[in-house]
Amino acid sequence: MDAKKIIAGGFIGGIALLIVNFVISALIMLIAPYDALALGGMRPAGDPLVLFFFAYPFILSFAAAIVFDLVKDALQGPPGSKGTAFGAMLILIYTIPSVFITVTSMDYPTGFYLEDLLFGIVGFPLIGTIYAMIWEHL
């Protein structure tokens, strides 16, 4: 494992996912608004643990960077293609099952489901491409 590349990918990918999350959330609020803090099971806004919500993109990115390091040699083509393929794999193994389980088991607003779906569709190919470029050039 290349710790330097994993750390770089984790941080840069985390920042990218955080930005994607904010942009997609803003777009969803224009077309299918909802209040995430009003959903059942959510912590109150004043709970200090809610701040760790902003760590999620980084936790996800570091985990994905480790997986990318493990599978990078199996990916074919130039860095952009490798990154997109890795992003597509994340969509298949994470986004689709996650959206499926929430749609079929939780009565949340439509915007919630759309936000999760778009986050994966946009964010995962993006971080895959970021990782592929880091592994190629760092």
C-alpha positions in Angstrom: 0.0 0.0 0.0 1.2 3.5 -0.8 0.3 5.5 2.3 1.4 8.8 0.7 -1.1 8.4 -2.2 -3.8 7.1 0.1 -3.5 10.1 2.4 -3.4 12.6 -0.6 -6.3 10.8 -2.2 -8.3 10.7 1.0 -7.9 14.4 1.7 -8.4 15.6 -1.8 -11.3 13.2 -2.5 -12.9 14.2 0.9 -12.8 17.9 -0.1 -14.3 17.0 -3.5 -17.1 14.9 -1.9 -17.8 17.6 0.6 -18.2 20.2 -2.2 -20.3 17.8 -4.3 -22.5 17.2 -1.2 -23.1 20.9 -0.7 -23.8 21.6 -4.4 -26.1 18.6 -4.8 -27.9 19.5 -1.6 -28.4 23.1 -2.8 -29.8 21.8 -6.1 -32.1 19.3 -4.5 -33.5 22.0 -2.1 -34.6 23.9 -5.2 -36.5 21.0 -6.8 -37.5 18.7 -3.9 -36.8 20.5 -0.6 -36.9 18.7 2.8 -35.5 19.3 6.3 -33.0 16.6 7.1 -33.1 17.4 10.8 -36.8 16.8 10.8 -36.4 13.2 9.6 -37.0 10.4 12.1 -33.9 9.3 13.9 -31.9 12.4 13.3 -30.0 14.0 16.1 -31.1 17.5 17.1 -29.2 20.4 15.5 -27.7 21.3 18.9 -26.1 17.9 19.5 -22.3 18.2 19.2 -22.1 14.9 17.4 -24.0 16.4 14.4 -20.8 18.2 13.5 -19.2 14.9 12.6 -21.6 14.7 9.7 -19.0 16.9 7.9 -16.4 14.2 8.4 -18.4 11.6 6.5 -17.0 12.6 3.0 -13.5 12.2 4.4 -14.2 8.8 6.0 -15.7 7.6 2.8 -12.9 9.0 0.7 -10.1 7.5 2.8 -11.9 4.1 2.7 -12.3 4.4 -1.1 -8.7 5.4 -1.6 -7.6 2.3 0.2 -9.8 0.2 -2.0 -8.5 2.0 -5.1 -4.9 1.2 -4.0 -5.9 -2.5 -3.8 -7.7 -2.7 -7.2 -5.8 -0.1 -9.3 -3.8 -2.7 -11.2 -7.0 -4.5 -12.4 -8.3 -1.3 -14.0 -7.5 -0.8 -17.7 -6.9 2.3 -19.8 -5.7 5.8 -19.1 -6.1 7.4 -15.7 -9.5 9.0 -16.6 -10.9 5.7 -17.7 -9.5 3.9 -14.6 -11.1 6.5 -12.4 -14.4 6.4 -14.1 -14.5 2.6 -13.9 -13.7 2.7 -10.2 -16.4 5.3 -9.7 -18.9 3.1 -11.5 -17.9 0.2 -9.3 -18.6 2.3 -6.2 -22.0 3.3 -7.6 -22.8 -0.4 -8.2 -21.7 -1.6 -4.8 -22.6 1.4 -2.6 -25.0 3.9 -4.1 -27.6 1.5 -5.7 -27.9 -0.8 -2.7 -28.1 2.2 -0.3 -30.8 4.0 -2.3 -32.7 0.7 -2.7 -32.7 0.0 1.0 -33.8 3.5 2.0 -36.5 3.7 -0.7 -37.9 0.3 0.3 -37.7 0.7 4.1 -38.0 4.4 5.0 -40.7 6.9 4.3 -38.5 9.9 3.6 -39.1 12.8 1.2 -38.2 12.3 -2.5 -35.4 14.9 -2.2 -33.6 12.6 0.3 -33.5 9.7 -2.2 -32.5 12.0 -5.1 -29.7 13.6 -3.1 -28.2 10.2 -2.2 -28.5 9.0 -5.8 -26.9 12.1 -7.3 -24.1 12.2 -4.7 -23.0 8.7 -5.8 -23.5 9.3 -9.5 -21.5 12.6 -9.5 -19.1 12.1 -6.5 -17.8 8.6 -7.1 -16.6 8.9 -10.7 -15.0 12.3 -9.6 -13.1 10.8 -6.7 -12.1 7.8 -8.9 -10.6 10.1 -11.4 -8.9 12.1 -8.7 -7.4 8.9 -7.3 -6.3 7.7 -10.7 -4.5 11.0 -11.4 -2.8 10.9 -8.0 -1.6 7.3 -8.4 -0.4 8.2 -11.9 1.5 11.4 -11.1 2.4 11.4 -7.4 
